[in-house]
Amino acid sequence: MRSVDFDAVIVGGGVVGALTTQLLANQGLQVCLIDQHRPDDPTGTLDTRVVAISPGSQRVLQHTGVWDAMDAQRRSHYSEMVVEANGQSLKFSAQAHGLPALGWIVEQKHIQATIWALLQEMPQVTIKSPAQWDHWVSTEDGFKMHLADRQGDLSETMTGRLLIAADGAHSPLRRRAGIEASHWHYNQVAWVGPVVTTNHRPGLAWQRFTDWGPLALLPIPAHESQTSSSIVWSIPSHEYQKRASLSDEEWLAILNEQLGEGDAAGPMGPILSIGPSTWIPLRRQRAKQLVKDHLVLVGDSAHSVHPLAGQGLNIGVMDATALAECMASHPLDTALKRYERWRLSQSTLQATGIHWINETQRLPMGLGRLALGGSFAVASRLWPIRDLMIKSACGLDADSPQLARR
Ligand SMILES: Cc1cc2nc3c(=O)[nH]c(=O)nc-3n(C[C@H](O)[C@H](O)[C@H](O)COP(=O)(O)OP(=O)(O)OC[C@H]3O[C@@H](n4cnc5c(N)ncnc54)[C@H](O)[C@@H]3O)c2cc1C
């Protein structure tokens, strides 16, 4: 059986794994990327899975050439953000914080496919896809991994110094390595997809904590001159179960009832129609360690968070960037220790904050929204708090990797 040696093997070619591959290959390392699927990125229709990219992540993507290689027509920026609870609102503007934008809404598949296209041009990168690992063992100076082909027969063996798990929240690699993770089922689903709203408010990202949970309307490029937003509505699973027996019109009526009538519906006004949508069960998980022997976790394999703050992928981008920065300036052992210390504390802080916002808003009898509304009222009067919040959400605080802050 043929055996190939790499500096690093990355399992999982989502945005985080693909970006990690690119950042390490840019340092001249021989890198192998393995994924069970190749990304598909159909043009012409908007994919339902869009993500908010923070200015810090945008800078990393810009630096690696991904941003310029992406289709600029397929993203929208937002320079204003409003979050509402219990009639109180917290407003942020890019200009006030000296930023070109507070974020961009982009199809996740488009980012992933763009990075893959760039990787295919890099001589230091080997892509194995569709492929998956069958088993692997730690060795004295790294690891040895066997790949399985489509039929499940062993087809190749590879060795390497560093094995990187970027294989998502269920992370088979993390589980196989015996790294413990804490799990939290929210008993909520996120209902996502494009909607047509009454008013067109380009440049505004708006979120309200409704009776059922946080509802965000995010600007997306207008298709066929319709006023479009992408909706992310996190709702209790038992309420979502009703959806199956309801027509689109009945579901739309429930949605608008939650928003309120007239001006109460918010700046985009009532929703006129819904497009193709999907739903995703929500849970939080957090690995107790990020490094074990020669295995390191990045992205959702290390931590997945509630989508209410639009941060999961951004935290993963910071993992990839931090790992590459540590490896560029330290020997491997030291680099991994520094990476773990850095990202475990930083991502835990962000994930805990997001988790408690969600838990607070779920307190019964409207108490949660009352508490959130009260804190919004206080924060809206305190500039340093708002500035701290925006720097952290944008990936621009002092603890962010240099590439994000540059
Ligand atoms: C409703 C919703 C809205 C969200 N909105 C935002 C947002 O606005 N902003 C934001 O920053 N984040 C957002 N997120 C979070 C974001 O989607 C995730 O954090 C992100 O997808 C994690 O990327 P990843 O590359 O770590 O993992 P994934 O995207 O899960 O990729 C994992 C990859 O590993 C591969 N893989 C898995 N197992 C194997 C195996 N055994 N062998 C080979 N390959 C394997 C998969 O094929 C896949 O390509 C949202 C999440 C949800 C649910």
PDBQT file of the ligand as one rigid body, heavy atoms in Angstrom, charges set to zero:
ROOT
HETATM    1  C1  LIG A 501     -28.940  28.552  11.527  1.00  0.00    +0.000 C 
HETATM    2  C2  LIG A 501     -27.484  28.835  11.609  1.00  0.00    +0.000 A 
HETATM    3  C3  LIG A 501     -27.032  30.101  11.282  1.00  0.00    +0.000 A 
HETATM    4  C4  LIG A 501     -25.679  30.411  11.393  1.00  0.00    +0.000 A 
HETATM    5  N1  LIG A 501     -25.271  31.675  11.098  1.00  0.00    +0.000 NA
HETATM    6  C5  LIG A 501     -23.981  32.004  11.271  1.00  0.00    +0.000 A 
HETATM    7  C6  LIG A 501     -23.520  33.331  11.007  1.00  0.00    +0.000 A 
HETATM    8  O1  LIG A 501     -24.295  34.213  10.629  1.00  0.00    +0.000 OA
HETATM    9  N2  LIG A 501     -22.205  33.616  11.193  1.00  0.00    +0.000 N 
HETATM   10  C7  LIG A 501     -21.324  32.670  11.628  1.00  0.00    +0.000 A 
HETATM   11  O2  LIG A 501     -20.132  32.992  11.819  1.00  0.00    +0.000 OA
HETATM   12  N3  LIG A 501     -21.717  31.391  11.873  1.00  0.00    +0.000 NA
HETATM   13  C8  LIG A 501     -23.003  31.037  11.698  1.00  0.00    +0.000 A 
HETATM   14  N4  LIG A 501     -23.410  29.757  11.923  1.00  0.00    +0.000 N 
HETATM   15  C9  LIG A 501     -22.409  28.739  12.344  1.00  0.00    +0.000 C 
HETATM   16  C10 LIG A 501     -21.648  28.137  11.137  1.00  0.00    +0.000 C 
HETATM   17  O3  LIG A 501     -22.541  27.651  10.176  1.00  0.00    +0.000 OA
HETATM   18  C11 LIG A 501     -20.710  27.026  11.630  1.00  0.00    +0.000 C 
HETATM   19  O4  LIG A 501     -19.989  27.506  12.732  1.00  0.00    +0.000 OA
HETATM   20  C12 LIG A 501     -19.746  26.605  10.525  1.00  0.00    +0.000 C 
HETATM   21  O5  LIG A 501     -20.415  25.898   9.518  1.00  0.00    +0.000 OA
HETATM   22  C13 LIG A 501     -18.614  25.705  11.074  1.00  0.00    +0.000 C 
HETATM   23  O6  LIG A 501     -17.705  25.452  10.020  1.00  0.00    +0.000 OA
HETATM   24  P1  LIG A 501     -16.727  24.196  10.073  1.00  0.00    +0.000 P 
HETATM   25  O7  LIG A 501     -15.902  24.305   8.821  1.00  0.00    +0.000 OA
HETATM   26  O8  LIG A 501     -16.048  24.155  11.402  1.00  0.00    +0.000 OA
HETATM   27  O9  LIG A 501     -17.671  22.926  10.048  1.00  0.00    +0.000 OA
HETATM   28  P2  LIG A 501     -18.680  22.427   8.911  1.00  0.00    +0.000 P 
HETATM   29  O10 LIG A 501     -19.203  23.548   8.114  1.00  0.00    +0.000 OA
HETATM   30  O11 LIG A 501     -19.669  21.560   9.636  1.00  0.00    +0.000 OA
HETATM   31  O12 LIG A 501     -17.770  21.515   7.956  1.00  0.00    +0.000 OA
HETATM   32  C14 LIG A 501     -17.334  20.236   8.341  1.00  0.00    +0.000 C 
HETATM   33  C15 LIG A 501     -16.801  19.498   7.115  1.00  0.00    +0.000 C 
HETATM   34  O13 LIG A 501     -16.265  18.241   7.535  1.00  0.00    +0.000 OA
HETATM   35  C16 LIG A 501     -16.635  17.240   6.614  1.00  0.00    +0.000 C 
HETATM   36  N5  LIG A 501     -16.607  15.959   7.318  1.00  0.00    +0.000 N 
HETATM   37  C17 LIG A 501     -17.352  15.591   8.381  1.00  0.00    +0.000 A 
HETATM   38  N6  LIG A 501     -17.036  14.334   8.757  1.00  0.00    +0.000 NA
HETATM   39  C18 LIG A 501     -16.063  13.898   7.916  1.00  0.00    +0.000 A 
HETATM   40  C19 LIG A 501     -15.328  12.684   7.795  1.00  0.00    +0.000 A 
HETATM   41  N7  LIG A 501     -15.533  11.648   8.622  1.00  0.00    +0.000 N 
HETATM   42  N8  LIG A 501     -14.418  12.564   6.809  1.00  0.00    +0.000 NA
HETATM   43  C20 LIG A 501     -14.203  13.599   5.954  1.00  0.00    +0.000 A 
HETATM   44  N9  LIG A 501     -14.874  14.782   6.026  1.00  0.00    +0.000 NA
HETATM   45  C21 LIG A 501     -15.773  14.925   6.997  1.00  0.00    +0.000 A 
HETATM   46  C22 LIG A 501     -18.003  17.692   6.119  1.00  0.00    +0.000 C 
HETATM   47  O14 LIG A 501     -18.300  17.112   4.839  1.00  0.00    +0.000 OA
HETATM   48  C23 LIG A 501     -17.841  19.202   6.057  1.00  0.00    +0.000 C 
HETATM   49  O15 LIG A 501     -17.380  19.638   4.786  1.00  0.00    +0.000 OA
HETATM   50  C24 LIG A 501     -24.749  29.412  11.828  1.00  0.00    +0.000 A 
HETATM   51  C25 LIG A 501     -25.199  28.143  12.150  1.00  0.00    +0.000 A 
HETATM   52  C26 LIG A 501     -26.554  27.853  12.056  1.00  0.00    +0.000 A 
HETATM   53  C27 LIG A 501     -27.029  26.469  12.422  1.00  0.00    +0.000 C 
ENDROOT
TORSDOF 0
